[in-house]
Amino acid sequence: MNARPEKAFVFAAGLGTRMRPLTLTLPKPLVRVGGKTMLDHMLDRLDESGVDDVIVNVHWLADQVEETAKLRCRPSIEISDERSLLLDQAGGIIKVLDRFEGKPFFICNTDALWVDAPAPQVARLRDHWDAGKMDVLLLLANRAESLGAEGRGDFFIDATGALSRPGPNEEAPFTYAGVGVIKSSLFEGRDVAPLKLAPFFFEAAARGRLYGLVLQGRWLHVGTIGMIEQAEAAFSSRLDAHGSTASADAPDSRDPTCGPVYST
């Protein structure tokens, strides 16, 4: 059965060390770009694509992230509390794996922003998902057209969409854009403990079941303080017609009467 992803996990628990000293008092997901927090940008992306149920994990300055989540009516948010132990991305997923009911789900970084997209990109991922041949589907950014793309690239993509990693002396043209779809079954039977997510991608690649979809638009990786100003300039151009700018016409999903549900 080709079950489609319906829910999402948004990673908002990290320490944001590369943005210090800013993130000593402000969690990285709440850094504002283009008139709103990076967390709200990602939640708006999910909302515009019809993703109604989202889990947001919290750890560093967790109260601030929760207060922002409480203001949203859409999508519906469940908080996964990692105050006592930061579990990293895969560990955070395993903690709440039962919430996905064995189905594939979206994975989303909060520092993954984009402008000038002609269509909702999360919806494109959903439409492209094929459980028969994929264990993981990643949104990819063209490094040459991106802001903040670092290193030597993450992947090559072939004509079928299958991904492969660059060799030790190679540079790849595409980088992971921080949003994807992944199967729940990859995490079954794992203990809840700090665990990184990237090895799950690489294992899928080794099985020939890691695929990619190239982002339509310009990717902005806001991973450092220096990138905030560049991202602001990109948003000020107001190229994006799908709610990424601080447009007064964008739908408002905030309401102080709404609030998250808390997980264990």
Helices and strands as residue ranges (DSSP letters): E 7-11, G 17-19, G 22-24, G 28-30, E 32-33, E 36-37, H 38-48, E 53-58, H 62-70, E 76-81, H 88-95, G 97-100, E 105-109, E 112-115, H 121-128, E 136-142, G 143-145, E 156-157, E 163-164, E 174-182, G 184-187, H 198-206, E 210-214, E 218-221, H 225-236, E 261-262
